[in-house]
């Protein structure tokens, strides 16, 4: 059984934090699905990842292409099981996750904007639902300028 990691962004925007999470996931040998809720936002994120530093290239693609199954990182708005055999799901912008995904995958990351009250409320509801269903979870915050684990729930 995997675990859910909640990342509360207060200092860094998603476009700065996501590449770090993706690099760590790839270094662990995992394929990744990044799930959002808006296709335009995913297009924008796709462009941001392509424009990253040359030494930090992150191989990825938008879902819907002929090579989705081969993508190390697949950006999508769909909640269907990942076609790229992902071991990690990163949910952004309030995308839904459920306890079955946490159980099936190595890691589920919920990344949310701490400056958006609706995003904070959604993350709290997700934490409650996942932990009450027996999922292991950790809550991380960057409020001090460094990532710190603030809470942990074990089944």
C-alpha positions as CSV (number, residue, x, y, z in Angstrom):
1,X,0.0,0.0,0.0
2,X,1.3,3.4,-0.9
3,X,0.8,6.7,0.9
4,X,-0.6,10.2,0.2
5,X,1.7,13.2,0.5
6,X,0.1,16.6,0.8
7,X,2.2,19.6,-0.2
8,X,1.0,22.9,1.0
9,X,2.5,25.6,-1.3
10,X,2.9,29.0,0.4
11,X,6.1,30.4,-1.0
12,X,6.7,28.6,-4.3
13,X,4.3,28.4,-7.2
14,X,3.3,25.1,-8.7
15,X,5.5,25.5,-11.7
16,X,8.6,25.7,-9.5
17,X,7.6,22.9,-7.1
18,X,6.3,20.4,-9.6
19,X,9.6,19.8,-11.5
20,X,11.3,19.0,-8.2
21,X,8.6,16.4,-7.4
22,X,8.8,15.0,-10.9
23,X,12.6,14.7,-10.8
24,X,12.5,12.9,-7.4
25,X,9.8,10.5,-8.8
26,X,11.8,9.7,-11.9
27,X,15.0,9.2,-9.7
28,X,13.0,6.6,-7.7
29,X,12.3,4.8,-11.0
30,X,8.6,5.7,-11.1
31,X,6.5,6.7,-14.0
32,X,4.2,9.6,-13.1
33,X,0.7,10.9,-14.0
34,X,0.1,14.6,-13.3
35,X,-3.7,15.0,-13.0
36,X,-5.3,18.5,-13.2
37,X,-8.8,19.7,-13.7
38,X,-8.5,22.1,-16.7
39,X,-7.1,21.2,-20.1
40,X,-5.8,24.8,-20.7
41,X,-3.9,24.7,-17.5
42,X,-2.4,21.4,-18.5
43,X,-1.4,22.8,-21.8
44,X,0.3,25.8,-20.0
45,X,2.1,23.4,-17.7
46,X,3.2,21.3,-20.6
47,X,4.8,24.4,-22.1
48,X,6.4,25.4,-18.8
49,X,8.0,21.9,-18.5
50,X,9.4,22.1,-22.1
51,X,10.9,25.5,-21.3
52,X,12.8,24.3,-18.3
53,X,16.6,24.2,-18.0
54,X,18.4,22.1,-20.5
55,X,20.1,20.1,-17.7
56,X,16.7,19.5,-16.0
57,X,14.8,18.1,-19.0
58,X,11.7,16.2,-17.9
59,X,10.4,13.8,-20.5
60,X,6.7,14.2,-20.6
61,X,3.6,14.5,-22.8
62,X,0.0,15.5,-22.8
63,X,-2.6,12.7,-22.6
64,X,-4.3,12.0,-25.9
65,X,-1.3,11.3,-28.0
66,X,-0.3,8.1,-29.8
67,X,2.6,7.5,-27.3
68,X,0.8,8.0,-23.9
69,X,1.8,4.5,-22.7
70,X,5.5,5.3,-23.2
71,X,5.5,8.6,-21.4
72,X,7.6,8.7,-18.2
73,X,5.4,11.7,-17.2
74,X,1.9,12.0,-18.5
75,X,-0.2,15.2,-18.0
76,X,-3.9,14.6,-18.0
77,X,-7.3,15.8,-16.7
78,X,-8.7,12.2,-16.7
79,X,-9.2,10.1,-13.6
80,X,-9.0,6.8,-15.4
81,X,-6.2,4.4,-14.5
82,X,-2.9,5.7,-16.0
83,X,-2.0,4.2,-19.3
84,X,1.7,4.8,-18.7
85,X,1.9,2.3,-15.8
86,X,2.5,5.1,-13.4
87,X,3.6,4.4,-9.8
88,X,3.0,8.0,-8.8
89,X,0.1,10.3,-9.2
90,X,0.5,14.0,-8.6
91,X,-2.9,15.7,-8.2
92,X,-2.9,19.5,-8.8
93,X,-5.5,22.3,-8.8
94,X,-8.0,20.2,-6.7
95,X,-8.0,17.1,-8.9
96,X,-9.7,14.2,-7.2
97,X,-7.9,11.2,-5.7
98,X,-9.3,8.2,-3.9
99,X,-8.2,5.5,-1.5
100,X,-8.0,2.9,-4.2
101,X,-5.3,4.9,-6.0
102,X,-3.4,5.4,-2.8
103,X,-3.5,1.6,-2.2
104,X,-2.5,0.8,-5.8
105,X,0.3,3.3,-6.4
106,X,3.6,3.8,-4.7
107,X,2.7,7.4,-3.9
108,X,-0.1,9.9,-4.4
109,X,0.9,13.6,-4.1
110,X,-1.7,16.3,-3.5
111,X,-0.2,19.7,-4.3
112,X,-2.3,22.7,-3.3
113,X,-2.0,26.5,-3.2
114,X,-2.0,27.7,0.4
115,X,-3.0,31.1,-0.7
116,X,-6.3,29.9,-2.2
117,X,-8.9,29.2,0.5
118,X,-10.9,26.9,-1.8
119,X,-7.8,24.8,-2.5
120,X,-7.0,24.5,1.2
121,X,-10.5,23.4,2.0
122,X,-10.4,20.8,-0.8
123,X,-7.1,19.5,0.4
124,X,-8.5,19.2,4.0
125,X,-11.5,17.3,2.7
126,X,-9.1,15.0,0.7
127,X,-6.9,14.4,3.8
128,X,-10.0,13.6,5.9
129,X,-11.4,11.2,3.3
130,X,-8.2,9.4,2.7
131,X,-7.1,9.0,6.3
132,X,-10.6,7.9,7.4
133,X,-10.5,5.2,4.8
134,X,-7.2,3.9,6.3
135,X,-4.6,5.5,4.0
136,X,-1.2,6.5,5.3
137,X,-0.7,10.2,4.7
138,X,1.8,13.0,5.4
139,X,1.3,16.7,5.3
140,X,4.3,18.9,4.3
141,X,4.5,22.7,4.4
142,X,7.0,25.2,3.1
143,X,5.9,28.1,5.3
144,X,9.3,28.4,6.9
145,X,11.1,28.5,3.5
146,X,12.0,24.8,3.8
147,X,9.8,21.8,3.4
148,X,8.8,20.4,6.8
149,X,6.6,17.5,7.7
150,X,3.8,18.9,9.9
151,X,1.6,15.8,10.3
152,X,1.4,12.1,9.7
153,X,-1.4,9.7,9.8
154,X,-0.9,5.9,9.9
155,X,-3.6,3.3,9.5
